[in-house]
Amino acid sequence: MTIAFVIGNGVSRKAVDLELLRPLGKIYGCNALYRDFVPDVLVATDRPIATEIQNSGYPIKNKFYTRKPIDNLGAVKVPHEYYGYSSGPLATAIAAMDQHRTIYMIGFDMGPVNNKFNNVYADTDFYRKSDATPVYTGNWTKQIRKIAEDFPKTQFIRVQGKTTADIAEFAGIKNLQHLPMHTFLDRINNQKDL
């Protein structure tokens, strides 16, 4: 059984030392994560950040998926069946397509922090200001539900920190569990089974 970690950019993911995940499984990341950390696979769907990533030269040496790759810069076009998906759900779908049987979703907060924008890259290029209103996450909810349905033999685990929203629509999905951040950190920091 292979493990993958999909790293979203919600504030809760700051609690995780991403380097500790490298020996445990394949790491999929989103958008500006590449500024601080090189995952095994990076995904960006919004054109401004995707263009920044491609122009940086990152995809020449690293696997990078986007909707409209710029010629000769190394990016890979996203899978057709998930073309319209947001970066986090799309990274999750790619991990499932890569046949990982357990996929941890970290930083998938899908809710505000003090009713403000929840993203570790707030106040940087191509991101909202930290005091901006929260983004709509209903599309993420629908997309994650669909991915769980498309891959019924894959176990999806959403790691929940203090800034992670409870999503009522996730209740009843048999192959989607929720794991408290403190339990996840105990397992990776103390080399316990995931």
C-alpha positions as CSV (number, residue, x, y, z in Angstrom):
1,M,0.0,0.0,0.0
2,T,1.5,3.3,-1.0
3,I,0.9,6.6,0.8
4,A,0.7,10.1,-0.7
5,F,0.4,13.5,0.9
6,V,-1.4,16.3,-0.8
7,I,-0.4,19.7,0.5
8,G,-2.9,22.5,0.4
9,N,-2.0,26.0,1.5
10,G,-4.5,26.5,4.3
11,V,-2.9,27.9,7.5
12,S,-3.2,24.5,9.4
13,R,-0.4,23.0,7.3
14,K,2.2,25.3,9.0
15,A,2.1,22.8,11.8
16,V,3.7,20.1,9.6
17,D,7.4,19.9,8.8
18,L,7.0,18.8,5.2
19,E,10.6,17.3,5.1
20,L,9.4,14.7,7.5
21,L,7.0,13.4,4.9
22,R,9.6,12.6,2.2
23,P,10.6,9.2,3.4
24,L,6.9,8.3,4.1
25,G,5.3,8.8,0.7
26,K,5.0,10.8,-2.4
27,I,4.2,14.5,-1.9
28,Y,1.9,16.5,-4.2
29,G,1.7,20.3,-3.7
30,C,-0.2,23.3,-5.0
31,N,0.5,26.7,-6.4
32,A,3.1,28.8,-4.5
33,L,4.3,25.9,-2.4
34,Y,7.2,25.6,-4.9
35,R,8.6,28.9,-3.4
36,D,9.4,27.2,-0.2
37,F,9.4,23.4,-0.8
38,V,9.8,21.1,-3.8
39,P,7.2,18.4,-3.8
40,D,7.3,15.4,-6.0
41,V,4.4,16.8,-8.1
42,L,3.2,20.4,-8.2
43,V,-0.2,21.5,-9.5
44,A,-1.5,25.0,-10.4
45,T,-4.7,25.8,-12.2
46,D,-4.9,29.6,-12.0
47,R,-3.1,31.1,-14.9
48,P,-1.1,33.9,-13.1
49,I,0.6,31.5,-10.6
50,A,0.9,28.8,-13.3
51,T,2.7,31.3,-15.5
52,E,5.0,32.4,-12.7
53,I,5.9,28.7,-12.0
54,Q,6.6,28.0,-15.7
55,N,8.7,31.1,-16.2
56,S,10.8,30.3,-13.1
57,G,12.1,27.2,-14.8
58,Y,10.7,25.0,-12.1
59,P,9.0,22.5,-14.5
60,I,12.2,21.8,-16.4
61,K,13.5,19.8,-13.5
62,N,10.3,19.1,-11.5
63,K,6.9,17.5,-12.4
64,F,4.3,20.3,-12.8
65,Y,0.7,20.0,-14.0
66,T,-1.4,23.0,-15.3
67,R,-4.3,23.5,-17.6
68,K,-2.5,25.3,-20.4
69,P,1.2,24.5,-20.4
70,I,3.4,27.1,-22.1
71,D,5.4,25.4,-25.0
72,N,8.9,24.1,-24.2
73,L,8.8,25.1,-20.5
74,G,8.3,21.5,-19.2
75,A,4.7,21.6,-17.8
76,V,2.3,18.7,-18.2
77,K,-1.4,19.2,-19.1
78,V,-3.8,18.2,-16.4
79,P,-5.8,15.0,-17.0
80,H,-8.8,15.6,-19.2
81,E,-11.4,14.2,-16.7
82,Y,-10.4,16.7,-14.0
83,Y,-9.6,19.6,-16.3
84,G,-11.9,22.1,-14.5
85,Y,-10.9,21.2,-11.0
86,S,-9.2,23.5,-8.5
87,S,-5.6,22.9,-7.6
88,G,-6.0,21.1,-4.3
89,P,-8.7,18.6,-5.5
90,L,-6.8,18.2,-8.8
91,A,-3.6,17.3,-7.0
92,T,-5.7,14.8,-5.0
93,A,-7.1,13.3,-8.1
94,I,-3.7,13.0,-9.7
95,A,-2.4,11.2,-6.6
96,A,-5.3,8.8,-6.8
97,M,-4.7,8.3,-10.5
98,D,-1.1,7.5,-9.6
99,Q,-2.6,4.5,-7.6
100,H,-1.7,5.6,-4.1
101,R,-4.1,3.8,-1.8
102,T,-3.9,6.2,1.2
103,I,-3.9,9.9,0.5
104,Y,-3.5,12.4,3.3
105,M,-4.9,15.9,2.6
106,I,-3.0,18.5,4.6
107,G,-3.9,22.2,4.6
108,F,-7.3,21.6,3.1
109,D,-8.8,24.0,5.6
110,M,-11.7,25.1,3.4
111,G,-12.8,27.8,5.8
112,P,-11.7,31.2,7.1
113,V,-9.4,32.3,9.9
114,N,-11.3,34.9,12.0
115,N,-13.6,35.3,9.0
116,K,-10.6,36.3,6.8
117,F,-8.7,34.7,3.9
118,N,-7.1,31.4,5.0
119,N,-3.9,30.8,3.0
120,V,-0.2,30.7,4.0
121,Y,0.6,32.8,0.9
122,A,-1.8,35.7,1.7
123,D,-0.2,39.1,0.9
124,T,2.1,37.7,-1.7
125,D,1.9,37.9,-5.5
126,F,-1.3,36.4,-7.0
127,Y,-2.9,35.9,-3.6
128,R,-5.5,37.9,-1.7
129,K,-4.7,40.1,1.2
130,S,-4.7,38.4,4.6
131,D,-7.7,40.7,5.7
132,A,-9.7,39.8,2.6
133,T,-13.0,37.9,2.7
134,P,-12.7,34.1,2.6
135,V,-12.9,32.4,-0.8
136,Y,-15.8,30.2,-1.7
137,T,-15.0,26.5,-1.2
138,G,-18.2,24.8,-2.3
139,N,-16.4,23.7,-5.6
140,W,-13.7,22.0,-3.5
141,T,-16.4,20.2,-1.6
142,K,-18.1,18.9,-4.7
143,Q,-14.8,18.0,-6.4
144,I,-13.4,16.1,-3.4
145,R,-16.7,14.2,-3.1
146,K,-16.5,13.2,-6.7
147,I,-12.8,12.1,-6.4
148,A,-13.7,9.9,-3.5
149,E,-16.5,8.4,-5.5
150,D,-14.3,7.9,-8.6
151,F,-11.7,6.0,-6.5
152,P,-13.7,3.9,-4.0
153,K,-10.7,1.7,-3.1
154,T,-8.5,4.7,-2.1
155,Q,-8.6,5.9,1.5
156,F,-8.7,9.7,1.7
157,I,-7.7,11.2,5.1
158,R,-8.3,15.0,5.7
159,V,-5.9,16.2,8.4
160,Q,-7.8,18.8,10.6
161,G,-6.0,21.5,12.4
162,K,-7.4,24.5,14.4
163,T,-8.2,26.4,11.2
164,T,-9.8,23.5,9.3
165,A,-13.5,23.8,8.7
166,D,-16.0,21.0,9.4
167,I,-17.7,20.2,6.1
168,A,-21.1,18.6,6.6
169,E,-21.2,17.4,3.0
170,F,-18.2,15.1,3.8
171,A,-20.2,13.1,6.3
172,G,-21.1,9.6,5.1
173,I,-18.4,9.2,2.5
174,K,-17.0,5.8,3.5
175,N,-13.5,6.3,2.1
176,L,-13.0,9.8,3.5
177,Q,-11.9,10.1,7.1
178,H,-10.8,13.0,9.3
179,L,-7.8,12.9,11.5
180,P,-6.9,15.5,14.1
181,M,-3.6,17.3,13.4
182,H,-2.2,16.3,16.8
183,T,-2.7,12.6,16.0
184,F,-1.1,13.0,12.6
185,L,1.9,14.9,14.0
186,D,2.4,12.3,16.7
187,R,2.5,9.6,14.1
188,I,5.0,11.3,11.8
189,N,7.2,12.8,14.6
190,N,7.4,9.6,16.5
191,Q,7.7,7.2,13.5
192,K,4.4,5.5,14.1
193,D,2.4,3.7,11.4
194,L,0.3,6.0,9.2
